[in-house]
Amino acid sequence: MPDDQPLPPSLLDRLQALLGPRGLLTDPADLAPHLSDWRNLYRGRTPCVIRPGSVEELAAAVRLCAAAGTPLVPQGGNTSMVGGATPDEGGGQVVVSLARLNRVRDIDPLDMTMTAEAGLVLKAAQDAAAEAGCLFPLSLGAEGTATVGGVLSTNAGGNTTVRYGNARDLMLGLEVVLPDGQVWNGLRRLRKDNTGYALRHLFVGAEGTLGFVTAAVLRLFPRPRETEVALCAVQDEDAALALFRRFRDRDEGAVRAFEYMSGEGVGFYAKHIEGGTVPLPGFDHYVLVDLASSRPEAGLRGLLEAVLEEALEAGEVLDATIGESEAQRHALWRIREEHPEAQKREGASVKNDVSVPVSRTPELIRRSSEACRALIPGVRPVPFGHMGDGNIHMNLEQPVGMDPAEFLARSHDIMETVNAVVRDLGGSFSAEHGIGRLKTDMMEDWRGGAELDLMRRIKAAVDPKGLMNPGKVLP
């Protein structure tokens, strides 16, 4: 069925009979929250939202829609930064919300695994692991809204990738509803399983274009016994990277996060976020260092103070403050976590989620900033993010006084300017946000030839009707 065709009444009746009033939304007021993305880049239409209460209900609904040729758009916490969970404007795509599939099915502290359903909010997964005396380390700004299925479908990274890896590295097995309504049960808790193709990795990062993740076996870790957090004002981008190397060389396993922030971005935080105080105001470059260890008497405070003392003497660190309590550590992290919201309140911004080799991050920040200032005089670079793993959010805020719509009309030019630097440094135009609708036009240029051809063959083999999240990932 073409995306601009209304849903056949017979299909709507069958979905209603299958899912009941809780499982099928058709009232415009109920549909509204599902029609736009967090950044308000896209606003689509849908005839209904299906909210299955079980995997069996979802599989049956997918079979009905497949028979009718009705395309489906999966939605978790709807926090996509690239429009990956938004229906198009045609009105014929059905939104699939997995919010009701939100159980923790199993936690095994000995195996260090948790089996969680796709609709479980990431923060709830963290809390469930903590109650079992374990740690689920995936952490990102939207963790109070983002879901397990969403972070796996986008292979989310977040703040602790430098220590624990991306979502893919934290997943042992999956359960997936396939495009024809079959259910693949790959919920294996095995560290070693060489039995053919590793199918689970096809669905991580596929953004729902090959099937819908309904549950996952997640890796857990021992809870830290000791943590230390410091906010450091540093001389420049090179000094930030030099500080990271000092910590890594002393004890790589202790570094849980290493986040870079520009003075402009920290200033937006102080300006726009309620209670947003900055203990070290007025500097141009900042780093947030987070150390953690599960070892008894790890001596992290001594490690932190020793490295900072060396960096102060070398002129890399200009000033630093250490969180002396859990509340203070949380307050320091809040400066970093509220960056997206602060930028949103400051005005229009163009976001570039890019990655380069860790050693090239200072050059990425400097060259991208200079190139964008040359492109649009007065533009305000607001780079921040995961310097420890090479992923920088190279965001650009509109010039003061410029019309937001006029600035956003230059989005493509800005992204191309940043990406030219990224390509020259051997990087990627999408580090952790995915492709969604926003970046499909870049795939041919960046991943064309054999790589993109192979992706298309996989898509055609698994989803021959093209009904799974159409218009996303592939151009």
C-alpha positions as CSV (number, residue, x, y, z in Angstrom):
1,M,0.0,0.0,0.0
2,P,1.5,3.4,-0.9
3,D,2.3,5.5,2.1
4,D,-0.2,8.2,1.1
5,Q,-3.2,5.8,1.1
6,P,-5.5,5.6,4.1
7,L,-5.6,2.5,6.2
8,P,-8.1,-0.1,4.8
9,P,-11.1,-0.1,7.2
10,S,-10.9,-3.9,7.4
11,L,-7.3,-3.7,8.6
12,L,-8.2,-1.2,11.3
13,D,-11.1,-3.4,12.4
14,R,-8.7,-6.4,12.6
15,L,-6.1,-4.5,14.6
16,Q,-8.8,-3.2,17.0
17,A,-10.1,-6.8,17.6
18,L,-6.5,-8.0,18.1
19,L,-5.2,-5.2,20.3
20,G,-8.2,-3.9,22.1
21,P,-8.7,-0.2,23.3
22,R,-5.4,-0.1,25.1
23,G,-3.4,-1.4,22.2
24,L,-4.8,0.8,19.4
25,L,-4.8,4.6,19.4
26,T,-6.8,6.6,16.8
27,D,-7.9,9.8,18.6
28,P,-5.9,12.8,17.2
29,A,-5.0,13.9,20.7
30,D,-3.5,10.5,21.5
31,L,-1.7,10.4,18.2
32,A,-0.1,13.8,18.5
33,P,2.9,12.9,20.8
34,H,3.9,10.3,18.3
35,L,4.0,12.5,15.2
36,S,7.0,14.7,15.7
37,D,10.6,14.2,16.8
38,W,12.4,15.7,19.8
39,R,14.1,18.3,17.7
40,N,10.9,19.2,15.8
41,L,12.6,18.6,12.5
42,Y,9.8,16.5,11.2
43,R,6.0,16.2,11.7
44,G,4.3,13.3,10.1
45,R,0.8,11.7,10.0
46,T,-0.4,8.3,10.9
47,P,-3.9,6.6,10.9
48,C,-3.2,4.9,14.2
49,V,-0.6,3.9,16.8
50,I,-0.5,0.3,17.8
51,R,0.7,-0.5,21.3
52,P,1.0,-4.3,21.7
53,G,0.9,-5.7,25.2
54,S,2.9,-8.8,24.2
55,V,5.4,-10.1,21.6
56,E,2.6,-12.4,20.3
57,E,0.3,-9.4,19.8
58,L,3.0,-7.5,17.9
59,A,3.8,-10.5,15.7
60,A,0.1,-10.9,14.8
61,A,-0.2,-7.2,14.1
62,V,2.9,-7.2,11.9
63,R,1.4,-10.2,9.9
64,L,-1.8,-8.3,9.4
65,C,0.0,-5.2,8.2
66,A,2.3,-7.2,6.0
67,A,-0.6,-8.9,4.3
68,A,-2.2,-5.4,3.6
69,G,1.2,-3.9,2.5
70,T,1.0,-1.3,5.3
71,P,4.4,0.2,6.3
72,L,5.3,0.3,10.0
73,V,7.4,2.8,12.0
74,P,8.8,1.6,15.3
75,Q,9.0,4.1,18.2
76,G,10.7,3.8,21.6
77,G,11.1,6.9,23.7
78,N,11.0,9.1,20.6
79,T,14.3,10.8,21.4
80,S,15.8,10.3,18.0
81,M,18.1,13.2,16.9
82,V,17.7,12.3,13.2
83,G,14.0,11.7,12.7
84,G,14.5,7.9,12.9
85,A,11.2,7.2,14.7
86,T,8.8,9.7,12.9
87,P,6.2,8.7,10.3
88,D,6.3,10.5,7.0
89,E,3.8,13.1,5.9
90,G,1.8,10.8,3.7
91,G,-0.4,9.5,6.4
92,G,-0.2,5.8,5.5
93,Q,2.5,4.6,7.9
94,V,1.4,3.0,11.1
95,V,3.4,3.9,14.2
96,V,4.4,0.9,16.5
97,S,5.0,1.9,20.1
98,L,6.6,-0.7,22.2
99,A,6.0,1.2,25.5
100,R,3.9,-1.6,27.0
101,L,6.7,-4.2,26.5
102,N,8.6,-2.9,29.5
103,R,9.3,-5.8,31.8
104,V,12.6,-7.0,33.1
105,R,12.2,-10.7,32.4
106,D,15.3,-11.9,34.2
107,I,18.4,-10.7,36.1
108,D,21.3,-13.1,36.9
109,P,24.0,-11.5,39.0
110,L,26.3,-14.6,38.6
111,D,26.0,-14.6,34.8
112,M,26.0,-10.8,35.0
113,T,23.1,-10.6,32.5
114,M,19.7,-8.9,32.4
115,T,16.9,-9.9,29.9
116,A,14.8,-6.7,29.3
117,E,12.0,-5.9,27.0
118,A,12.4,-3.2,24.4
119,G,10.0,-0.7,26.0
120,L,11.9,-0.6,29.2
121,V,13.2,2.9,29.8
122,L,17.0,3.0,30.0
123,K,16.9,4.6,33.5
124,A,14.6,1.8,34.7
125,A,17.1,-0.8,33.4
126,Q,19.9,0.9,35.3
127,D,17.8,0.9,38.5
128,A,16.9,-2.7,38.1
129,A,20.5,-3.7,37.7
130,A,21.5,-1.6,40.7
131,E,18.8,-3.3,42.9
132,A,20.5,-6.6,42.0
133,G,23.8,-5.3,43.1
134,C,25.1,-4.8,39.5
135,L,25.7,-2.0,37.0
136,F,24.2,-1.5,33.5
137,P,26.6,1.1,32.3
138,L,24.9,2.6,29.2
139,S,24.3,6.2,30.1
140,L,23.1,9.2,28.0
141,G,21.3,12.5,28.4
142,A,17.9,11.0,27.4
143,E,18.1,8.0,29.7
144,G,14.9,9.0,31.5
145,T,13.0,8.6,28.2
146,A,15.0,6.5,25.8
147,T,14.2,2.8,25.8
148,V,16.2,-0.4,25.6
149,G,14.9,-1.2,22.1
150,G,15.7,2.3,20.9
151,V,19.2,2.5,22.1
152,L,19.9,-1.0,20.6
153,S,18.2,-0.1,17.3
154,T,20.5,3.0,17.0
155,N,23.5,1.4,18.6
156,A,23.7,4.3,21.0
157,G,27.0,5.3,22.6
158,G,26.6,7.8,25.4
159,N,29.0,8.9,28.1
160,T,30.7,5.7,29.1
161,T,31.7,4.3,25.7
162,V,35.4,4.9,26.5
163,R,35.1,2.3,29.2
164,Y,32.2,-0.1,28.3
165,G,31.7,0.4,24.5
166,N,28.5,1.2,22.5
167,A,25.1,-0.5,23.0
168,R,26.2,-3.3,20.6
169,D,29.0,-4.2,23.0
170,L,26.5,-4.5,25.9
171,M,24.2,-6.9,24.1
172,L,24.5,-10.7,24.1
173,G,21.2,-11.7,22.5
174,L,18.0,-10.4,20.9
175,E,14.4,-11.3,20.3
176,V,13.1,-9.7,17.1
177,V,9.8,-9.6,15.3
178,L,10.6,-10.0,11.6
179,P,8.9,-8.3,8.7
180,D,6.7,-11.3,7.9
181,G,5.6,-11.6,11.6
182,Q,7.9,-14.4,12.5
183,V,9.6,-14.1,15.9
184,W,13.3,-14.9,16.1
185,N,14.3,-15.9,19.6
186,G,18.0,-15.2,19.9
187,L,17.9,-14.5,23.7
188,R,21.1,-16.4,24.5
189,R,23.2,-15.5,27.5
190,L,26.4,-16.8,26.0
191,R,29.8,-15.0,25.8
192,K,30.9,-17.5,23.1
193,D,28.6,-18.8,20.4
194,N,30.1,-19.4,17.0
195,T,27.2,-21.0,15.2
196,G,26.9,-19.3,11.8
197,Y,26.2,-15.7,11.1
198,A,25.9,-13.4,14.2
199,L,22.3,-12.4,13.3
200,R,21.9,-10.3,16.4
201,H,24.3,-7.7,15.1
202,L,22.2,-7.1,11.9
203,F,19.5,-5.6,14.0
204,V,21.6,-3.4,16.3
205,G,22.0,-0.1,14.5
206,A,19.5,-0.9,11.8
207,E,17.0,1.5,13.2
208,G,14.1,-0.9,12.8
209,T,14.5,-1.2,9.0
210,L,15.0,-5.0,9.3
211,G,12.7,-5.9,12.1
212,F,11.6,-4.8,15.6
213,V,13.7,-5.6,18.6
214,T,11.3,-6.8,21.4
215,A,13.8,-7.9,24.1
216,A,17.5,-8.2,24.7
217,V,20.0,-10.0,26.9
218,L,22.2,-7.2,28.3
219,R,25.6,-7.4,29.9
220,L,26.0,-6.3,33.5
221,F,29.1,-5.3,35.4
222,P,30.1,-5.0,39.1
223,R,29.0,-1.8,40.7
224,P,31.7,0.7,41.4
225,R,32.8,0.9,45.0
226,E,34.6,4.2,44.4
227,T,33.9,7.2,42.1
228,E,35.5,10.5,41.5
229,V,34.3,13.4,39.3
230,A,36.2,16.6,38.4
231,L,35.5,19.6,36.3
232,C,38.7,21.0,34.7
233,A,39.3,24.2,32.9
234,V,42.0,23.5,30.3
235,Q,44.2,25.6,28.1
236,D,42.8,24.5,24.8
237,E,41.7,21.4,22.9
238,D,45.2,19.9,22.8
239,A,45.5,20.3,26.5
240,A,42.2,18.4,26.9
241,L,43.5,15.5,24.9
242,A,46.8,15.6,26.8
243,L,44.9,15.3,30.1
244,F,43.0,12.3,28.7
245,R,46.3,10.6,27.9
246,R,47.7,11.3,31.4
247,F,44.7,9.5,32.9
248,R,44.8,6.7,30.4
249,D,48.5,6.1,30.9
250,R,48.1,6.0,34.7
251,D,45.0,3.7,34.8
252,E,43.0,3.2,31.6
253,G,40.5,1.0,33.4
254,A,39.6,3.7,35.8
255,V,38.4,6.2,33.2
256,R,34.6,5.9,32.9
257,A,34.0,9.1,31.0
258,F,36.0,11.9,29.5
259,E,33.9,14.7,28.2
260,Y,34.9,17.9,26.4
261,M,32.9,21.1,26.6
262,S,33.4,24.6,25.1
263,G,33.2,27.7,27.1
264,E,30.3,28.9,24.9
265,G,28.3,25.7,25.7
266,V,29.0,26.0,29.5
267,G,27.8,29.6,29.2
268,F,24.5,28.6,27.6
269,Y,24.0,26.1,30.5
270,A,24.5,28.9,33.1
271,K,22.2,31.2,31.1
272,H,19.3,28.9,30.4
273,I,19.1,26.0,32.9
274,E,17.4,26.6,36.2
275,G,19.9,26.4,39.0
276,G,22.7,26.1,36.4
277,T,25.7,27.3,38.4
278,V,29.2,26.7,37.1
279,P,31.9,26.5,39.8
280,L,34.7,27.5,37.3
281,P,33.1,30.3,35.1
282,G,34.8,32.3,32.4
283,F,37.1,29.7,30.7
284,D,37.1,28.8,27.0
285,H,37.6,25.0,27.3
286,Y,36.4,22.4,29.9
287,V,36.8,18.7,30.5
288,L,34.6,16.5,32.8
289,V,36.6,13.5,34.1
290,D,34.7,10.6,35.7
291,L,36.7,7.8,37.3
292,A,35.2,4.6,38.8
293,S,36.5,1.3,40.1
294,S,34.9,-1.8,41.6
295,R,38.2,-2.7,43.4
296,P,38.3,-2.2,47.1
297,E,40.6,0.7,48.1
298,A,41.3,1.6,44.5
299,G,42.7,5.0,45.5
300,L,41.0,7.0,42.9
301,R,41.2,10.3,44.8
302,G,45.0,10.0,44.9
303,L,45.1,9.1,41.2
304,L,42.9,12.1,40.4
305,E,44.8,14.6,42.4
306,A,48.2,13.3,41.2
307,V,47.2,13.6,37.5
308,L,45.7,17.0,38.0
309,E,48.8,18.2,39.8
310,E,51.0,17.1,36.9
311,A,48.7,18.8,34.4
312,L,48.5,22.0,36.4
313,E,52.3,22.1,36.5
314,A,52.4,21.5,32.7
315,G,50.0,24.3,32.1
316,E,47.4,22.0,30.5
317,V,44.9,22.5,33.4
318,L,44.2,26.0,34.5
319,D,41.8,25.2,37.4
320,A,39.8,22.3,38.6
321,T,37.1,21.4,41.1
322,I,36.4,17.9,42.5
323,G,33.0,16.7,43.6
324,E,33.1,16.0,47.3
325,S,29.7,14.3,47.5
326,E,27.2,12.5,45.4
327,A,25.2,15.7,45.1
328,Q,28.2,17.6,43.9
329,R,29.2,14.9,41.4
330,H,25.7,15.0,40.0
331,A,25.8,18.8,39.8
332,L,29.1,18.6,37.8
333,W,27.6,16.0,35.4
334,R,24.5,18.2,35.0
335,I,26.6,20.8,33.3
336,R,27.4,18.3,30.5
337,E,24.0,16.6,30.4
338,E,22.0,19.8,29.9
339,H,24.0,20.9,26.9
340,P,21.4,19.9,24.3
341,E,18.6,21.6,26.2
342,A,20.6,24.7,26.8
343,Q,21.4,25.0,23.1
344,K,17.8,24.5,22.2
345,R,16.8,27.4,24.4
346,E,19.5,29.6,23.1
347,G,18.0,29.4,19.5
348,A,18.3,27.4,16.3
349,S,21.3,25.0,16.0
350,V,22.6,22.6,13.5
351,K,23.9,19.4,15.1
352,N,26.7,17.3,13.7
353,D,27.2,13.9,15.5
354,V,30.7,13.0,14.1
355,S,33.6,10.9,15.1
356,V,37.3,10.9,14.2
357,P,40.3,9.0,15.6
358,V,40.8,10.1,19.2
359,S,44.1,11.7,18.3
360,R,42.4,14.0,15.8
361,T,39.7,15.4,18.0
362,P,41.5,18.8,18.7
363,E,42.0,19.3,15.0
364,L,38.4,18.4,14.3
365,I,37.2,21.1,16.8
366,R,39.5,23.8,15.6
367,R,39.2,23.3,11.9
368,S,35.4,22.8,11.9
369,S,34.9,25.9,14.0
370,E,37.1,28.0,11.7
371,A,35.4,26.7,8.5
372,C,31.9,27.3,9.8
373,R,32.8,30.9,11.0
374,A,34.1,31.5,7.5
375,L,30.9,30.1,6.0
376,I,28.5,32.1,8.2
377,P,30.1,35.1,10.0
378,G,28.9,35.3,13.6
379,V,28.0,31.6,13.9
380,R,28.8,30.2,17.3
381,P,30.5,26.8,17.5
382,V,29.4,24.8,20.5
383,P,31.4,21.5,20.4
384,F,31.0,19.1,23.2
385,G,31.0,15.4,23.8
386,H,33.0,12.2,24.2
387,M,36.6,13.2,23.5
388,G,37.7,9.9,25.1
389,D,36.2,7.9,22.3
390,G,36.6,10.4,19.4
391,N,32.9,11.4,19.2
392,I,32.3,15.1,19.2
393,H,28.9,16.8,18.8
394,M,30.1,19.6,16.5
395,N,27.1,21.8,16.9
396,L,26.6,25.3,15.5
397,E,24.4,27.9,17.1
398,Q,22.8,30.7,15.0
399,P,24.5,34.1,15.0
400,V,22.9,36.5,17.5
401,G,20.1,38.3,15.9
402,M,19.9,36.1,12.8
403,D,16.5,34.7,11.8
404,P,16.3,31.1,13.0
405,A,14.6,29.9,9.8
406,E,17.3,31.6,7.7
407,F,20.0,29.9,9.7
408,L,18.4,26.5,9.5
409,A,18.0,26.9,5.7
410,R,21.8,26.7,5.7
411,S,21.9,23.3,7.6
412,H,23.1,21.3,4.6
413,D,25.9,23.8,3.9
414,I,27.0,23.7,7.5
415,M,26.9,19.9,7.7
416,E,28.8,19.6,4.5
417,T,31.4,22.1,5.8
418,V,31.9,20.0,9.0
419,N,31.9,16.7,7.1
420,A,34.6,17.9,4.8
421,V,36.9,18.2,7.8
422,V,35.6,14.9,9.2
423,R,36.3,13.1,6.0
424,D,39.8,14.6,5.8
425,L,40.5,13.3,9.3
426,G,39.3,9.8,8.5
427,G,36.1,10.0,10.5
428,S,32.4,9.3,10.2
429,F,29.4,11.6,9.6
430,S,27.3,9.7,12.1
431,A,28.9,8.5,15.4
432,E,26.0,7.5,17.6
433,H,22.8,9.2,16.5
434,G,22.3,7.0,13.4
435,I,21.0,8.0,10.0
436,G,17.2,8.3,10.4
437,R,15.6,10.5,7.8
438,L,18.1,13.4,8.2
439,K,21.2,11.8,6.8
440,T,20.1,9.3,4.2
441,D,21.3,11.6,1.4
442,M,24.9,11.3,2.7
443,M,25.0,7.5,2.5
444,E,25.7,7.3,-1.2
445,D,28.7,9.6,-0.9
446,W,30.1,8.1,2.2
447,R,29.2,4.4,2.0
448,G,28.5,4.0,-1.7
449,G,29.8,1.1,-3.9
450,A,30.1,-2.4,-2.4
451,E,29.3,-1.3,1.1
452,L,25.9,0.4,0.4
453,D,25.1,-2.3,-2.2
454,L,25.5,-5.0,0.4
455,M,23.3,-3.1,2.8
456,R,20.6,-2.9,0.1
457,R,20.9,-6.6,-0.6
458,I,20.4,-7.4,3.1
459,K,17.4,-5.1,3.3
460,A,15.8,-6.6,0.2
461,A,16.4,-10.2,1.5
462,V,15.0,-9.6,5.0
463,D,12.3,-7.0,4.2
464,P,11.4,-7.6,0.5
465,K,8.3,-5.5,0.7
466,G,10.1,-2.5,2.2
467,L,7.6,-2.1,5.0
468,M,9.9,-1.8,8.0
469,N,10.6,1.9,8.8
470,P,10.7,3.0,5.2
471,G,12.7,6.1,4.3
472,K,15.2,5.6,7.1
473,V,18.9,4.6,6.8
474,L,19.1,3.8,3.1
475,P,18.8,6.5,0.5
